[in-house]
């Protein structure tokens, strides 16, 4: 009874306890957003730690950093075609658009080039360069430099003044090819104009860069000394030298007309007297004349009183200047020459010192329209091309004499 009485006095609840209030939507979303990044990071960490994936990721990052950050970059060098025709001055150059790179002839015109930098580990595409007149004096030295830097070179020459001997040392080189052909079918007197016109047409068709090597003869018998590129010259248009002088001036005119009218990218160099190995023994130039005559024990011929002045640059300096111009973004014209100035009598004395102290001098009447002074102002080339000649006349002349000695002895046999 006591037990029943206790149960009766114990109150039994008449309603169920209220369930817990569910979380609001805002709190649920906040919780989900907070856990999502954590879940992702955990999953990513678990993925990397499984099967040593983290080691491979770190190794790849180290290799990439070393390859692209620690190693130097190399600028790709553009394709150029140059021409050194019968007269050592017309040297048009064109660049084929199918080859990438720019910066030789700067980083600019070639289709697909545009100044890209190629990591050192990647092999750059081969450059194919055509040198018309490449068996000549200046052209053959330019071929040497182009092959030495790894270009593929095709030489086209009709051997009017060029010689196979100038390029025979490249015959076993798979990167060298020689073709006997005349790029100018008309008569010789049209070479300066027609050769330049043909090459400009090619440059226009394929969208190439064009390099014209003109000459200091465009200044004629100058009234300004030294000669700057802004000087228009003093030329007799009907004189005995006018065919060469005006031919060069016309070549410059055509080059600039194609640049302005057809948007052909061009470069113009004005070359002053150049000497060195592989010059023709009897080409009529004063340095080769003096050296050949002294070696043959003949009197050195001085025209007039011998007080005319000229400036002489060694051929390797010229080639360096041409390459610098090819690689630049400047049209020109640029004087490329050595500002060291010598009279003809001074030159004859230097040749005597180097070749034969007993050599004699013979005076003859001067030729018509012979310039009295010739000296380049190369301030523009120094500033914009960072170029100036390095080899002095007394350093370069013995190198030329060594080459001439071999050939004069060979001719004697």
URNORSUL-V61511 format. One line per field, one symbol per residue. phi: phi as a letter, one per 40 degrees, with the letter a starting at -180 (. if undefined). burial: 1 if it has 24 or more other C-alpha atoms within 12 Angstrom, else 0. Layout:
# URNORSUL-V61511
phi=???
burial=???
This chain:
# URNORSUL-V61511
phi=.cccccccccccccacccccccccccccccccccccdcccccccccccccffccccccccccccccccbcccbbccbccbbbbbcdccacbcbbbcccbchaiccgbacccgbfgcbbdcccccccbbbbbcgcccccdcccddccccchccbbcbacgcbcbddcbccbcccccbabbcabcbcccdccddcccccccccccccbgbcbbbccaccccgcccbacccccccgabccbccccdccccccccccccccccccbfccbbbbbccdbbidgcccbcgccccccccccccgbcccbcgcgccbabbbccccccccccccdccbbchcbcbacccbbcccccccccccccacccbbbcbdcccgcccbaaccbdcccccbfbacbccdcccddcccdccdcccccccc
burial=00000000000000000000000000000000000000000000000000000000000000000000000000111111111111111111111110111111111111001111010000010111111111111111111111100111111111111111011001000011110001110000011111111111111100111111111111111100111110001110000001111111111111110110000111111111111111111000111111111111001111100101111111111111111111111111111111111111111111110111001110000000111111111111100010111011110111111011101000000
